[in-house]
Amino acid sequence: MPNSNTFSIKPIRELICRYAYGKIIDPFANNSRLASVTNDLDPQFDTDYHMDALEFLKMFADGSVDTVLYDPPFSPRQVSECYKKLGQTVNMKTTQASYWSRQKEQIGRIVKKGGIVITCSWNSGGIGKKHGFEMEEILLVAHGGWHNDTIVVVERKIK
């Protein structure tokens, strides 16, 4: 069964423990405290910041982060539900692919060479070669029944 606390799922947590190091940030932390700097738009969670993820990522200097734990809403519907629940505006900017593209661009900017990004999603796209990353590992977590699997991609910045 899927768990909204992605990082508490045993194989995902073990993977994070193997790879994450140094200055670790999490732009969608929910109630996870695995990162040294946490953010969640929802103020009900005990995070360091309560900002839009893109604005949170823009706070960091170029090449200043060792690890990013990236577990965004997986679909436009999930983004829309999250924003509406918090009384935020839902529009094309928040429900098109550019929502994730702008975040990936910032992640590519802030992660230092040799740094790690661990992305959880329904696909294996990760941050990508376009932003200087190379895949190291893919973990498929099946949740049973007709639930979507979680695909976890570990990438290292090579450029």
Summary of the structure (lengths in Angstrom):
residues: 159
radius of gyration: 14.6
end to end distance: 37.6
largest distance: 42.9
contacts: 472
relative contact order: 0.18
helix: 31%
strand: 26%
